[in-house]
């Protein structure tokens, strides 16, 4: 995962150097989410179902934004 983090760092440096203003970088990485669930004490046999629900929430949020004319 270190190369992934380095790419994100380069991306942020480039966007900052371009002075495009405020931006948000969203990361969707199953292993990071699994680690968060583990730290939160979620039983391993429930992580897939919960991950699926989290993915659906994110997609529902995107549809909501699109329908309301926001970015």
C-alpha positions in Angstrom: 0.0 0.0 0.0 3.0 2.3 0.3 3.1 2.9 -3.5 -0.6 3.8 -3.4 0.0 6.4 -0.7 2.9 7.8 -2.6 0.7 8.3 -5.7 -1.9 10.1 -3.6 0.8 12.3 -2.2 2.1 13.2 -5.7 -1.5 13.9 -6.8 -2.1 16.2 -3.9 1.2 18.0 -4.5 0.4 18.4 -8.2 -3.1 19.8 -7.5 -1.8 22.2 -4.9 0.9 23.4 -7.3 -1.7 24.0 -10.0 -3.5 26.2 -7.5 -6.9 24.9 -8.5 -8.4 25.7 -5.1 -10.0 23.4 -2.6 -10.3 19.8 -3.7 -11.2 16.4 -2.2 -9.5 13.1 -2.9 -11.7 10.1 -2.2 -10.1 6.7 -1.6 -12.0 3.4 -1.9 -9.7 0.6 -0.8 -11.2 -2.6 0.6 -8.2 -3.4 2.8 -8.3 0.0 4.5 -12.0 -0.4 5.2 -11.4 -4.0 6.5 -8.7 -2.6 8.8 -11.1 0.1 10.1 -13.8 -2.5 10.8 -11.2 -4.7 12.6 -10.2 -1.8 14.8 -13.8 -1.1 15.5 -14.4 -4.7 16.7 -16.6 -5.8 13.8 -16.6 -9.6 13.6 -14.8 -10.9 10.5 -17.8 -12.8 9.2 -19.8 -9.5 9.0 -17.3 -7.3 7.2 -18.3 -8.2 3.7 -22.0 -7.4 4.3 -21.1 -4.2 6.0 -18.6 -3.2 3.2 -21.3 -3.8 0.6 -23.7 -1.5 2.5 -21.0 1.2 2.8 -20.5 0.9 -1.0 -24.2 1.3 -1.6 -24.4 4.4 0.6 -21.5 6.0 -1.3 -23.3 5.3 -4.6 -26.6 6.6 -3.3 -24.8 9.8 -2.2 -23.4 10.3 -5.7 -26.9 9.8 -7.3 -28.3 12.3 -4.8 -25.7 14.9 -5.7 -26.3 14.3 -9.4 -30.0 14.8 -9.0 -29.6 18.0 -7.1 -27.1 19.6 -9.5 -24.1 19.6 -7.1 -20.6 18.4 -7.8 
